[in-house]
């Protein structure tokens, strides 16, 4: 799907105005056109259209916005737009076209949200076209290309979930060594801050029969949708909730280590803080001891567990296991 012409024009004018805001004396139109990827006559026409947008040319053919942009010669003398070699702009010209109200970061977040939706709605042509327009214009060159493999995997698992087909997964476990294969019944596909996750039930002939597990899509090495179908259990939501049950851990940490707790916890509550230290209640998923141990190692020795006291040595225990492992 090609980018609409009006989108390309809007992008060129916006980038041209941003470029002009960096040059108080203006720029030659030919130079500016080269910087935004077009020719001088095209950019001149687009700037003139913007320049005259407030007043219908049928009523006032010479109407221009003197306070926004102006056409002039090399000496700064105003001339007719059709004859001008230079163009300049007043401060912050992009306010008038709305470019100052949406940052690149916000556009990137919109793009990622759109990609997440596209992963589970691969046939959404309108959404895909809008995302292509973003990457072809205001997000060009920012490395926002679609992760085809992960998107295809999410779409495949989403289709298996909707058609209630079993899936054979080859999975590299996050908290234990080794790669295992499981046949699972997909129940829910969600996007969390860790990425895409699949909640699925292990089938009866598996050693994990009756359990619900969570699989990070980034850890799936292979996924094969099987012809066999399954019936979704009536208590599936309760099973998923039980598998995702969190444990409350009260920690004290330097303010500089706050981000570590927020990174490893599903959610946090601030119980108290001062300029140097903060006390937080972290809600951790299983395996709690390993997850907490890693949190404590990353946060550093000035972070400790207040309650439960049985987990105060989680960091020390993990460090001892790591030292023993790498000493062998």
C-alpha positions as CSV (number, residue, x, y, z in Angstrom):
1,X,0.0,0.0,0.0
2,X,1.6,3.3,-1.1
3,X,1.8,6.4,1.2
4,X,-0.9,8.9,0.3
5,X,0.3,12.0,-1.6
6,X,-1.1,14.4,1.1
7,X,0.8,12.5,3.8
8,X,4.1,12.9,1.9
9,X,3.4,16.6,1.3
10,X,2.6,17.2,5.0
11,X,5.7,15.4,6.0
12,X,7.9,17.5,3.6
13,X,6.4,20.8,4.8
14,X,6.8,19.8,8.5
15,X,10.4,18.8,8.0
16,X,11.1,21.9,6.0
17,X,9.7,24.1,8.7
18,X,11.7,22.3,11.4
19,X,14.9,22.8,9.3
20,X,14.1,26.5,8.8
21,X,13.7,26.9,12.6
22,X,17.4,26.1,12.9
23,X,18.5,28.8,10.4
24,X,17.5,32.4,11.4
25,X,18.7,33.8,8.1
26,X,16.8,31.2,6.0
27,X,18.0,28.7,3.4
28,X,18.1,28.6,-0.3
29,X,15.0,26.8,-1.5
30,X,17.1,24.4,-3.6
31,X,19.1,23.4,-0.6
32,X,16.1,23.0,1.6
33,X,14.4,20.9,-1.1
34,X,17.4,18.6,-1.3
35,X,17.3,18.1,2.5
36,X,13.7,17.0,2.5
37,X,14.1,14.8,-0.5
38,X,12.3,16.7,-3.3
39,X,13.0,19.3,-6.0
40,X,12.8,23.1,-5.6
41,X,9.6,23.7,-7.7
42,X,7.7,21.0,-5.7
43,X,8.8,22.4,-2.3
44,X,8.1,26.0,-3.4
45,X,4.6,25.0,-4.4
46,X,3.9,23.2,-1.2
47,X,5.3,26.0,0.9
48,X,3.2,28.5,-1.0
49,X,0.1,26.4,-0.4
50,X,0.8,26.4,3.3
51,X,1.7,30.0,3.2
52,X,-1.7,31.0,1.8
53,X,-3.8,28.4,3.6
54,X,-5.7,30.9,5.9
55,X,-7.3,32.8,3.1
56,X,-9.1,31.4,0.0
57,X,-7.0,32.5,-3.0
58,X,-10.2,33.2,-4.9
59,X,-10.8,36.1,-2.6
60,X,-7.3,37.3,-1.9
61,X,-4.7,35.9,-4.4
62,X,-1.7,37.6,-2.7
63,X,-2.6,36.7,0.9
64,X,0.4,35.5,2.9
65,X,1.3,34.9,6.5
66,X,4.0,37.5,7.2
67,X,4.6,36.3,10.7
68,X,5.3,32.6,9.8
69,X,7.4,32.2,6.7
70,X,8.7,34.6,4.1
71,X,10.3,34.4,0.7
72,X,13.3,36.7,0.0
73,X,16.5,37.1,-1.9
74,X,20.1,36.5,-0.7
75,X,20.1,40.0,0.9
76,X,17.0,39.3,2.9
77,X,14.7,41.5,0.8
78,X,11.2,40.2,0.4
79,X,10.3,39.2,-3.1
80,X,7.4,37.4,-4.8
81,X,7.4,33.7,-3.8
82,X,7.6,32.6,-7.4
83,X,10.9,34.6,-7.8
84,X,12.5,34.0,-4.4
85,X,15.6,32.0,-4.0
86,X,15.5,31.9,-0.2
87,X,12.9,31.2,2.4
88,X,13.0,31.7,6.2
89,X,10.6,31.1,9.1
90,X,9.7,32.7,12.4
91,X,10.4,30.8,15.7
92,X,8.6,27.5,16.2
93,X,6.7,27.4,12.9
94,X,5.7,23.8,13.4
95,X,3.2,24.8,16.1
96,X,0.8,25.8,13.3
97,X,0.8,22.4,11.7
98,X,0.5,20.5,15.0
99,X,4.0,19.0,14.9
100,X,4.9,20.4,18.3
101,X,2.0,18.6,20.0
102,X,3.2,15.0,19.2
103,X,6.7,14.1,20.0
104,X,8.7,11.4,18.2
105,X,8.6,9.3,21.3
106,X,4.9,9.5,21.5
107,X,4.6,8.6,17.8
108,X,7.0,5.6,18.4
109,X,4.7,4.4,21.3
110,X,1.7,4.7,19.0
111,X,3.6,2.7,16.4
112,X,4.5,-0.1,18.8
113,X,0.9,-0.3,20.0
114,X,-0.2,-0.5,16.4
115,X,2.3,-3.3,15.8
116,X,1.1,-5.2,18.8
117,X,-2.5,-5.0,17.4
118,X,-1.3,-6.0,13.9
119,X,0.4,-9.1,15.3
120,X,-3.0,-10.5,16.4
121,X,-4.9,-8.9,13.5
122,X,-2.6,-9.6,10.5
123,X,-5.5,-9.0,8.0
124,X,-6.1,-5.4,9.2
125,X,-5.0,-3.7,6.0
126,X,-6.0,-0.2,7.1
127,X,-3.8,-0.5,10.3
128,X,-0.9,-1.8,8.3
129,X,-1.2,1.0,5.8
130,X,-1.2,3.6,8.6
131,X,1.9,2.0,10.2
132,X,3.7,2.0,6.8
133,X,2.8,5.7,6.4
134,X,4.4,6.4,9.8
135,X,7.6,4.6,9.0
136,X,7.8,6.2,5.5
137,X,7.4,9.7,6.9
138,X,7.9,11.0,10.4
139,X,9.5,7.8,11.8
140,X,11.7,7.2,8.8
141,X,15.2,5.9,9.8
142,X,14.4,5.3,13.4
143,X,14.7,1.5,13.3
144,X,11.0,0.8,13.8
145,X,10.8,-2.1,11.3
146,X,8.4,-4.9,12.1
147,X,9.8,-8.0,13.8
148,X,8.4,-10.4,11.2
149,X,9.3,-13.6,13.1
150,X,7.7,-12.5,16.4
151,X,4.7,-11.0,14.6
152,X,4.1,-14.2,12.6
153,X,4.5,-16.3,15.8
154,X,1.9,-14.2,17.7
155,X,-0.5,-14.3,14.7
156,X,-0.1,-18.1,14.5
157,X,-0.7,-18.6,18.2
158,X,-3.6,-16.2,18.1
159,X,-5.3,-18.2,15.3
160,X,-4.7,-21.4,17.3
161,X,-6.3,-19.9,20.3
162,X,-9.4,-18.8,18.3
163,X,-9.8,-22.1,16.6
164,X,-9.0,-24.0,19.8
165,X,-6.2,-26.0,18.2
166,X,-3.4,-27.6,20.3
167,X,0.2,-26.4,19.7
168,X,3.5,-28.2,20.1
169,X,6.0,-25.8,21.6
170,X,9.8,-26.1,21.8
171,X,10.7,-23.7,24.6
172,X,13.9,-22.4,26.2
173,X,13.0,-22.0,29.9
174,X,13.7,-18.6,31.5
175,X,14.5,-19.8,35.1
176,X,15.8,-23.3,34.5
177,X,18.5,-24.6,32.1
178,X,17.6,-26.5,29.0
179,X,15.0,-26.6,26.2
180,X,11.8,-28.6,26.6
181,X,8.9,-29.6,24.3
182,X,5.3,-29.5,25.4
183,X,1.9,-29.9,23.8
184,X,-0.3,-27.2,25.1
185,X,-3.8,-25.8,24.8
186,X,-3.6,-22.0,24.2
187,X,-5.9,-20.1,26.5
188,X,-4.8,-16.4,26.4
189,X,-2.3,-14.3,24.5
190,X,-1.3,-11.1,26.2
191,X,1.3,-8.3,25.8
192,X,3.1,-7.4,29.1
193,X,6.1,-5.2,29.7
194,X,8.2,-8.4,29.2
195,X,6.7,-8.9,25.7
196,X,4.2,-11.3,24.3
197,X,3.1,-14.1,26.7
198,X,1.0,-17.2,26.2
199,X,-1.0,-18.7,29.0
200,X,-1.6,-22.3,28.1
201,X,-2.7,-25.6,29.7
202,X,-0.5,-28.7,29.5
203,X,-2.3,-31.7,27.9
204,X,-3.1,-34.9,29.7
205,X,-0.2,-36.9,28.3
206,X,2.3,-34.4,29.5
207,X,4.2,-34.7,32.8
208,X,2.7,-31.3,33.8
209,X,-0.9,-32.5,33.3
210,X,-3.5,-30.3,34.8
211,X,-1.3,-27.2,35.1
212,X,-1.4,-23.9,33.4
213,X,1.9,-22.4,32.3
214,X,3.1,-19.1,30.9
215,X,5.4,-19.0,28.0
216,X,7.3,-15.9,26.8
217,X,7.1,-15.8,23.0
218,X,10.7,-14.7,22.9
219,X,11.6,-18.1,24.5
220,X,9.7,-20.2,22.0
221,X,12.1,-21.8,19.5
222,X,9.5,-23.6,17.4
223,X,5.7,-23.8,17.4
224,X,3.6,-26.2,15.4
225,X,-0.2,-25.9,15.3
226,X,-1.7,-29.4,15.5
227,X,-4.9,-30.6,13.9
228,X,-6.3,-31.8,17.3
229,X,-8.8,-29.5,19.0
230,X,-9.7,-28.9,22.7
231,X,-12.5,-27.6,24.8
232,X,-11.8,-24.5,26.8
233,X,-12.2,-25.3,30.5
234,X,-14.9,-23.4,32.3
235,X,-12.5,-22.4,35.1
236,X,-9.7,-21.3,32.8
237,X,-9.7,-17.7,34.2
238,X,-9.2,-19.0,37.7
239,X,-6.4,-21.4,36.5
240,X,-4.6,-18.5,34.9
241,X,-5.0,-16.3,37.9
242,X,-3.7,-19.0,40.2
243,X,-0.6,-19.5,37.9
244,X,0.0,-15.7,37.9
245,X,-0.5,-15.4,41.7
246,X,2.1,-13.0,43.1
247,X,3.9,-12.9,46.5
248,X,4.2,-9.6,48.4
249,X,7.8,-8.6,49.3
250,X,8.6,-5.5,51.3
251,X,12.0,-4.1,50.4
252,X,14.1,-1.1,51.4
253,X,16.4,0.3,48.7
254,X,18.4,3.4,47.8
255,X,16.4,5.7,45.6
256,X,18.8,4.9,42.7
257,X,17.8,1.3,42.8
258,X,14.0,1.9,42.7
259,X,14.0,1.1,38.9
260,X,15.3,-2.4,39.6
261,X,12.3,-3.3,41.9
262,X,9.9,-1.8,39.3
263,X,11.6,-3.9,36.6
264,X,11.3,-7.2,38.3
265,X,7.9,-6.8,40.0
266,X,4.5,-7.1,38.4
267,X,3.4,-4.1,40.5
268,X,4.8,-2.0,43.3
269,X,3.5,0.2,46.1
270,X,5.6,2.9,47.8
271,X,5.3,2.5,51.6
272,X,7.6,5.4,52.5
273,X,10.6,7.3,51.3
274,X,13.0,10.1,52.0
275,X,15.7,11.8,50.0
276,X,18.0,8.7,50.1
277,X,16.0,5.6,50.6
278,X,12.6,4.1,49.6
279,X,10.5,1.3,51.1
280,X,8.4,-0.5,48.5
281,X,6.1,-3.4,48.4
282,X,6.8,-5.5,45.4
283,X,4.5,-8.2,44.0
284,X,6.6,-10.9,42.4
285,X,5.6,-13.8,40.2
286,X,7.0,-17.3,40.7
287,X,9.7,-18.5,40.9
288,X,9.8,-15.9,43.8
289,X,13.1,-16.9,45.3
290,X,15.0,-16.8,42.1
291,X,13.3,-13.6,40.8
292,X,13.9,-11.9,44.2
293,X,17.5,-13.1,44.3
294,X,18.2,-11.6,40.9
295,X,16.5,-8.4,41.9
296,X,18.8,-8.1,45.0
297,X,21.9,-8.8,43.0
298,X,21.2,-6.2,40.5
299,X,20.0,-3.6,43.1
300,X,23.2,-4.0,45.1
301,X,24.1,-4.6,48.7
302,X,22.2,-1.6,50.1
303,X,18.9,-3.2,49.1
304,X,17.4,-5.6,51.6
305,X,14.2,-7.6,52.3
306,X,12.2,-6.4,55.2
307,X,9.5,-9.0,55.0
308,X,9.1,-12.0,54.7
309,X,12.2,-12.7,56.7
310,X,12.4,-16.2,55.2
311,X,13.5,-14.6,51.9
312,X,16.1,-12.2,53.3
313,X,19.0,-14.4,52.0
314,X,17.6,-14.9,48.5
315,X,20.3,-12.7,47.0
316,X,23.1,-14.4,48.9
317,X,21.8,-17.8,48.0
318,X,21.7,-17.0,44.3
319,X,25.1,-15.5,44.4
320,X,26.5,-18.6,46.0
321,X,24.9,-20.8,43.4
322,X,26.2,-18.7,40.6
323,X,29.7,-18.8,42.0
324,X,29.6,-22.5,42.4
325,X,28.3,-22.9,38.8
326,X,31.0,-20.9,37.2
327,X,33.7,-22.3,39.4
328,X,33.2,-25.7,38.0
